Amino acid sequence: MLRYSNHFLAKLEDLISETDYILRYEKGNFKPGYCILNERKIIIVNKYYPVDGKINCLLEIIKIININPKDLSEKNRKLYYEQTQTEVKV
């Protein structure tokens, strides 16, 4: 079961920090709440989103971008597999 908390958000941010992508929170009116600049490896999430909105964005992004699980630490690899095997239900 998914827990929408700042602690879980920090775990997702840590997972993304181990990839080649840079995560930034900035204002913007992106239709899905985020923007991925693949050429520059930058992920931008709307900073005005509540915690649950940011978590949903990051979960969606994790499933979209190419992440090599071998590059992740043990704890983040486990989190990655848990999140890519489950569907987000709102």
N, C-alpha and C positions, 0 to 999 in steps of 0.2 A: 504494500500500500504506500502511496506517495504522500510524503509529509511536506506541506508548504511552509517552510520555516527559513529563517536567515541562515541557519546552520546547513540545511540541505542546499541552499543557493550557493553557499561558500564551497561546498563539495563539488558542485558542478563547475564553478569557476576554476577550482583547482584542477579538475580534469582537463578543461580547455587550456589551461596554462601550460600543460605538458605537451600540447600539440604545437604545430607551427603557426597557429592562428593567434592573433592579438584580440582580446575582448575589451570593448569600450562601451561605456554607457553615456549616451548623448541624447539631446533632444532631437526630435524629428517625427514626422508623421508617416512612418513606413507602414504600409498597409498591414503586413502581418505582425508588426511590432519590432521587426529587426531587419537588418540589411547585411548581406554577406558580400564582401568584396574579395572574390576568389583570387584575382590576380595579385592583390597585395596581402592576402591572408589576414584580413581584418573583419571582425564581427562587430557590428554596432547594434546595441539593443536600446530601445527607448528608455531613458532614465526615469521617466515619470510613471512607468508601469509599476503596479504594486508587486510585492514579492511573488505572489502566485503567477502573475503574468510573466515576470522575468524567468521564473522556473520553467513555465510552459514553453517559452521561446527557446531557452537553452536546450531543453529536451528535444525539441524539434530540430534545432541546429545540429545537435550531436548526431542525429540520425541522418542528416543531409551531407555533412562534410566528410571527407575521407580521413578517418583516424586509423592509424596503425596501432592495434592493441599492444604490439610488442614494444612500442615506444613509451607506454604508460607504466607507472609504478604498479605494484601488486594491488594496492587498495583501489586505485583509479581504474585498473583493468577490470576488477570485479564490479565496480560501479558501472562502468561502460557496458559490460555484458548484461547486467541487470536491466539497464535502461533501454538498451537496443532490443531486448527480447520482449518488452512489454509495450502496450499501447497506452497513450495518454488519454484518459477519459475526463471530460470536464463536466 
